[in-house]
């Protein structure tokens, strides 16, 4: 039986463009993992790793026009959006090269022998080492920044882990192009090309997470798919870390004072954020608690105008389009749910943005409206109109974990609800925003892109410098003669690395 073909499909027409590859068999997945595992020692040289990441960024930029053309043909995200995403992807690679150069991620601690302690201390030296080969599952909505050359891959390589990427079926040609760039960058810097390998196919993804030589996995996608892989990773004879980003509602709370102060501005900002990228950002504000009354009405009116003026758009593929339309129909049919702007089909291949409203009182306890508290991927949000702060806190107590949570409060600082609501929002998400919108995730050292389940399956971040920590584990050497120690832990600090010695920063 021949392997199934992998086709690149045009989401603007639903028609196949070209056959890109074939789905990997179990034997081919085994070869890819073993190839990656066999070259892990080549990544031990920090200088070579940093050079590789910088070269990868350069080659991505050089190949930019070709990559953007392919990605647009497969995702319909548009050249402007993809140009920005390519720049972000290159910046991520360079940022992790700087992390490698600095060396603080090694988290070196040295405690000298001290017999005066109770109990006595032996000589202890601790740092972090790479886990081994990492499986990365590419995302649909970011064909560059969260896919083959994206943050999971960049951070794993920075940690010294070779990567096997499972390409997303929504952009296989883009995946092949980006993988070839990374492999060329490896060769150009004297590393084996197999520090990055690529496989296609659903079954290949399952085989990958089960492979005994895969030491960890990173995933961005649906709750259903991510949970299945998470369970498979946990069910292995030797379970492995599975860092999955699965889904997020990204709630927003608008205080009464904020609505009274700038309802039109908030409504317009919400409309721009929830329709960005045809509503396909993982940080889309999908649920909003807004006050009843005149100020809340003005917010809804402004949102109506912004969303009505937003043209229809093409989603990443027709499967997602169908799921969006079905999800909207299910939610709009619930009792007491209204649609000031009805989201739905724009044409045979597009969707139109819209939003739903519902009394918040219907969401304070379990009931038929619970679907409104679940993510609907696409250009739709839910506005729950509340009559009291008690209703707000009751609804918030029922929300699942999220990537983000946003508080829109009075800008003058005179908002009696703000402090308590910020406290209520903090347990719900990994990033808390005040008077902003969650779409857009800065690649910065202090960034956290993660949150309580189902937003992510671990407390780690997939964006920012600390994303490297997912692919490392600590090891301590006790009473080890200096010549036998790794260079990073030797007394003279020959690599000039940041570290803490006897509890103090050296």
C-alpha positions in Angstrom: 0.0 0.0 0.0 1.5 3.4 -1.1 1.8 6.2 1.4 -0.9 8.9 1.3 0.0 12.0 -0.6 0.3 15.4 1.1 -1.3 18.2 -0.9 -0.9 21.9 -0.6 -4.4 23.4 -0.9 -5.5 26.9 -1.7 -8.0 28.0 1.0 -9.3 30.8 -1.3 -10.7 28.1 -3.6 -10.5 24.9 -1.8 -8.6 23.4 -4.7 -5.3 21.4 -4.5 -2.2 23.3 -5.6 0.5 20.6 -5.7 1.5 17.4 -4.1 4.3 18.4 -1.6 5.2 15.1 0.0 3.8 11.8 1.3 2.8 11.0 4.8 5.6 9.4 6.8 5.4 5.8 7.7 6.2 4.5 11.1 9.6 3.4 9.7 10.3 6.8 8.3 9.4 8.5 11.6 11.8 6.1 13.3 14.6 7.0 10.9 13.9 10.8 11.4 14.0 10.5 15.2 17.1 8.3 15.2 18.8 10.7 12.8 18.0 13.6 15.2 19.1 11.7 18.2 22.4 10.7 16.6 23.5 14.3 16.1 22.6 15.7 19.5 26.2 15.9 20.6 27.0 18.3 17.7 24.8 20.9 19.4 26.9 20.8 22.6 29.0 23.7 21.4 27.2 26.9 22.5 29.1 29.1 20.0 28.1 26.9 17.1 24.4 26.9 18.3 24.3 30.6 18.5 25.9 30.9 15.0 23.4 28.4 13.6 20.4 30.4 15.0 21.7 33.7 13.6 22.4 32.1 10.2 18.9 30.6 10.1 17.5 34.0 10.7 19.6 35.4 7.8 18.6 32.7 5.4 14.9 33.0 6.3 15.1 36.7 5.4 17.0 36.0 2.2 14.3 33.5 1.2 11.5 35.7 2.5 9.7 36.5 -0.8 9.6 32.9 -1.8 8.4 31.7 1.7 5.8 34.5 2.0 4.4 33.6 -1.5 4.1 30.0 -0.5 2.6 30.7 2.9 0.0 33.1 1.4 -1.0 30.6 -1.2 -1.6 28.0 1.6 -3.1 30.2 4.4 -4.6 33.3 2.7 -3.1 35.3 5.5 -1.8 38.0 3.1 1.6 39.3 2.3 1.5 42.1 4.9 0.7 39.9 7.8 3.2 37.2 6.7 6.0 39.8 6.2 5.5 40.8 9.8 5.4 37.2 10.9 8.7 36.4 9.0 10.4 39.3 10.7 9.1 38.1 14.1 10.4 34.6 13.4 13.8 35.9 12.5 13.9 38.0 15.6 13.0 35.0 17.7 15.9 33.1 16.3 18.3 35.9 17.0 16.9 36.5 20.5 17.6 32.8 21.4 21.1 33.2 20.0 21.6 36.0 22.5 20.2 33.7 25.3 22.7 31.1 24.3 25.6 33.6 24.3 24.8 34.9 27.7 24.5 31.5 29.3 22.2 32.5 32.2 19.7 29.9 31.1 22.2 27.2 32.4 21.2 28.4 35.9 24.6 27.6 37.4 24.8 27.2 41.2 28.0 26.3 43.1 28.0 25.6 46.8 31.4 24.9 48.3 32.0 22.3 50.9 31.1 23.6 54.3 31.5 21.3 57.4 30.2 24.0 59.7 26.7 23.5 58.3 24.1 21.3 60.0 24.1 18.9 58.3 27.4 19.5 56.6 27.5 20.5 53.0 29.5 18.6 50.4 30.8 20.4 47.3 27.7 20.7 45.1 27.6 22.1 41.5 24.4 22.4 39.5 23.5 23.4 36.0 21.0 22.4 33.3 21.5 20.1 30.3 19.4 19.5 27.2 16.8 16.7 27.4 17.5 15.3 24.0 15.5 15.1 20.7 12.3 17.2 20.8 9.1 16.7 18.8 7.5 20.0 17.6 3.9 20.1 16.3 3.4 23.0 14.0 0.5 25.4 14.4 -2.1 26.2 11.7 -2.5 29.9 12.3 1.1 31.0 12.4 2.9 29.1 9.5 6.2 30.7 10.5 6.3 32.0 14.0 4.7 28.9 15.6 5.6 26.3 13.0 8.8 24.8 11.5 11.1 27.8 12.3 9.1 29.1 15.1 9.5 29.5 18.9 9.3 25.9 19.9 12.0 24.9 17.4 14.2 27.9 18.1 14.1 27.5 21.9 14.7 23.7 21.6 17.7 24.2 19.4 19.0 27.0 21.7 18.8 24.5 24.5 20.9 22.1 22.5 18.1 19.7 21.5 17.7 18.5 17.9 14.2 18.8 16.6 11.8 16.6 14.6 8.9 18.8 13.4 5.5 17.4 12.5 4.3 19.7 9.7 0.8 21.1 9.8 -1.3 19.8 6.9 -2.6 23.4 6.3 0.8 24.6 5.0 3.0 21.7 3.9 4.8 23.5 1.1 5.8 26.3 3.5 6.9 23.8 6.0 9.2 22.1 3.5 10.7 25.4 2.4 11.4 26.5 6.0 12.9 23.1 7.0 15.2 23.3 4.0 16.3 26.8 5.2 17.1 25.5 8.7 19.0 22.5 7.4 21.0 24.8 5.1 21.8 27.0 8.0 23.0 24.0 10.0 25.3 22.9 7.2 26.6 26.4 6.7 27.7 26.6 10.3 29.3 23.2 10.4 26.4 21.3 12.1 24.7 18.2 10.8 21.6 18.9 8.8 19.6 16.4 10.9 19.5 18.7 13.8 16.2 19.6 12.1 14.1 17.0 10.4 10.5 17.1 9.1 7.7 14.6 8.9 4.1 14.8 7.5 0.9 13.0 8.5 -1.5 12.4 11.3 -0.2 8.9 12.1 3.3 10.2 12.0 2.4 12.7 14.7 1.2 9.9 17.0 4.2 7.8 16.2 6.5 10.7 17.0 5.2 11.4 20.5 5.4 7.6 21.3 9.0 7.2 20.0 11.3 6.1 22.9 14.1 8.5 21.7 11.9 11.6 21.8 12.5 13.3 25.1 9.9 16.1 25.1 7.2 17.6 22.8 5.8 21.1 22.0 2.4 21.5 20.5 0.1 24.3 19.4 -3.4 23.4 18.2 -6.8 22.2 19.3 -7.9 20.9 22.7 -8.9 17.6 21.2 -5.7 17.0 19.3 -3.4 18.3 21.9 -5.1 16.4 24.7 -4.8 13.1 22.7 -1.1 13.7 22.3 -0.7 14.8 25.9 -2.3 11.6 27.1 -0.1 9.5 24.7 3.0 11.3 26.1 1.9 10.5 29.7 1.1 6.8 28.8 4.5 6.0 27.5 6.6 3.5 29.6 8.8 6.5 30.2 6.5 9.6 30.2 7.9 12.8 28.7 7.1 16.5 29.2 4.4 17.6 26.8 4.2 21.4 26.4 0.9 22.0 24.7 -1.0 25.1 23.9 -4.6 23.9 23.3 -7.2 26.7 23.5 -8.1 30.0 25.1 -11.2 32.1 25.5 -9.2 35.2 26.6 -11.9 36.9 28.7 -12.3 40.7 28.9 -14.0 42.5 31.8 -15.2 46.1 31.2 -15.9 48.0 34.4 -18.9 50.3 34.6 -16.5 53.2 35.1 -14.5 52.3 32.0 -17.7 52.0 29.9 -18.9 55.3 31.1 -15.6 57.0 30.3 -14.8 55.6 26.8 -17.4 53.0 25.7 -17.0 53.9 22.0 -13.2 53.5 22.2 -13.5 50.1 23.9 -16.1 48.9 21.4 -14.0 49.9 18.4 -10.8 48.4 20.0 -12.6 45.1 20.7 -13.9 44.9 17.2 -10.4 45.4 15.7 -8.9 42.8 18.0 -11.5 40.0 17.7 -11.5 40.3 13.8 -7.7 40.5 13.4 -6.5 37.7 11.2 -10.1 36.6 10.6 -10.4 35.9 14.3 -7.7 33.2 14.1 -5.3 34.5 16.8 -4.9 32.2 19.8 -5.2 35.4 21.9 -8.5 36.6 20.3 -10.8 38.1 22.9 -13.6 35.6 22.7 -15.7 36.5 25.7 -16.5 40.0 27.2 -18.3 41.0 30.3 -19.8 44.4 29.7 -22.2 46.3 31.9 -25.9 46.7 31.2 -27.3 50.2 30.8 -26.6 53.1 28.5 -22.8 53.0 28.7 -22.8 49.3 27.8 -25.2 50.0 25.0 -22.9 52.5 23.5 -20.1 50.0 23.7 -22.2 47.5 21.8 -23.2 50.1 19.2 -19.5 51.0 18.6 -18.6 47.3 18.3 -21.5 46.8 15.8 -20.1 49.6 13.6 -16.6 48.2 13.7 -17.6 44.6 13.0 -20.1 45.6 10.3 -17.3 47.5 8.5 -15.0 44.5 8.5 -15.0 42.7 5.2 -15.4 38.9 4.9 -12.3 36.9 5.0 -10.8 33.5 4.1 -10.1 31.2 7.0 -7.0 28.9 7.1 -8.8 26.0 5.5 -12.4 24.8 4.8 -12.4 22.4 7.7 -11.9 25.3 10.1 -14.5 27.3 8.2 -17.1 24.6 8.6 -16.3 24.3 12.3 -16.7 28.0 12.8 -20.1 28.1 11.0 -21.3 25.1 13.0 -20.1 26.7 16.3 -21.8 30.0 15.6 -25.1 28.3 14.7 -25.0 26.3 17.9 -24.4 29.3 20.0 -26.8 31.6 18.2 -29.7 29.1 18.6 -29.5 29.2 22.4 -32.4 30.9 24.3 -31.9 34.7 25.0 -28.9 34.9 22.8 -29.0 37.7 20.2 -26.7 38.6 17.3 -26.5 42.3 16.7 -24.1 41.4 13.8 -24.7 37.8 12.7 -21.4 35.9 12.0 -21.6 33.4 9.2 -20.7 32.6 5.6 -19.6 35.5 3.5 -19.4 33.5 0.3 -18.6 29.9 -0.7 -15.1 30.3 0.6 -15.2 33.2 3.1 -16.8 34.0 6.5 -18.2 37.3 7.9 -17.4 38.5 11.4 -20.1 39.1 14.0 -20.8 38.8 17.7 -23.4 37.5 20.1 -24.9 39.0 23.3 -26.4 37.2 26.3 -27.4 38.2 29.8 -24.5 37.3 32.2 -27.0 36.0 34.7 -27.5 32.9 32.4 -23.8 32.0 32.8 -23.4 32.2 36.5 -24.3 28.5 37.0 -24.0 25.3 34.8 -26.7 25.2 32.1 -27.5 25.1 28.4 -25.5 28.3 27.7 -22.1 26.8 28.7 -21.1 26.6 25.0 -20.7 30.4 25.2 -17.8 29.8 27.7 -15.8 27.7 25.1 -13.5 29.0 22.4 -15.0 29.3 18.9 -12.1 29.7 16.5 -12.9 32.5 14.0 -14.2 36.1 13.9 -16.8 36.0 16.7 -17.0 37.0 20.3 -19.6 36.8 23.0 -20.8 39.9 25.0 -22.3 39.0 28.4 -24.1 41.9 29.9 -23.9 42.1 33.7 -26.0 43.9 36.3 -23.7 43.6 39.2 -20.1 42.9 40.2 -21.3 39.7 41.9 -22.5 38.5 38.5 -19.0 39.2 37.0 -17.2 37.3 39.7 -19.7 34.4 39.5 -19.1 34.1 35.7 -15.3 34.4 36.1 -15.3 31.6 38.6 -16.7 29.3 35.9 -14.1 30.1 33.2 -11.4 27.6 32.2 -7.7 28.5 32.0 -6.6 31.1 29.5 -3.6 32.5 27.8 -4.7 36.1 28.6 -7.3 38.0 30.6 -8.0 41.7 30.1 -9.4 44.4 32.4 -10.7 47.6 30.8 -10.8 50.1 33.6 -11.1 53.9 34.1 -7.9 55.6 33.0 -8.0 58.2 35.7 -7.4 55.7 38.4 -10.7 56.3 40.1 -12.4 52.9 39.6 -13.6 51.1 42.7 -14.0 47.8 41.0 -10.5 47.6 39.4 -8.4 46.1 42.2 -10.9 43.3 43.1 -11.5 42.4 39.4 -7.8 42.3 38.7 -7.4 39.9 41.6 -10.2 37.7 40.2 -8.7 37.6 36.7 -5.1 36.8 37.8 -5.7 33.1 38.5 -7.3 32.6 35.1 -4.5 33.4 32.8 -0.7 33.7 32.2 -0.8 37.3 30.9 -3.0 39.9 32.4 -3.6 43.1 30.5 -5.0 46.4 31.7 -6.6 48.8 29.1 -5.1 47.0 26.1 -6.0 44.1 23.8 -4.5 40.6 23.9 -3.8 40.1 20.2 -0.1 40.5 19.6 2.5 38.7 21.8 5.8 40.6 22.2 8.9 38.4 22.0 10.5 39.8 25.2 12.3 38.3 28.2 9.4 39.0 30.6 6.8 37.6 28.3 4.6 34.7 29.4 2.5 32.9 26.7 0.8 30.1 28.6 -1.8 29.6 31.3 -3.8 27.2 33.3 -5.3 24.2 31.5 -6.6 24.0 28.8 -4.7 27.1 27.7 -1.5 25.0 28.2 -0.6 21.6 29.6 2.3 23.0 31.6 3.2 26.2 33.5 5.8 27.1 31.0 5.8 29.8 28.3 6.2 29.2 24.6 7.3 32.8 23.9 10.2 34.8 25.3 13.6 33.9 26.6 12.4 31.5 29.4 10.8 29.2 26.8 14.2 27.6 26.6 13.6 26.1 30.1 11.1 23.6 28.7 13.9 21.6 27.0 16.4 21.4 29.9 16.8 19.5 33.1 19.0 20.2 36.1 21.9 17.9 37.2 24.1 18.3 40.2 27.7 17.0 40.6 28.7 16.3 44.2 32.3 16.2 45.5 33.6 15.9 41.9 37.3 16.7 41.2 37.6 19.8 39.1 39.2 18.2 36.0 36.2 15.8 35.8 33.6 18.6 35.9 32.0 20.0 32.8 33.7 23.3 31.9 30.6 25.2 32.9 31.1 24.1 36.5 34.8 24.4 37.0 36.2 26.6 39.7 38.0 29.0 37.4 34.8 29.6 35.3 36.8 29.3 32.0 33.7 30.1 30.0 32.9 33.2 31.9 29.3 32.3 32.6 27.0 33.9 35.1 26.5 31.9 38.2 25.7 31.9 41.9 28.5 30.8 44.2 27.7 30.0 47.9 24.3 31.7 47.4 25.7 35.0 45.9 25.8 36.1 42.3 29.3 35.8 41.1 
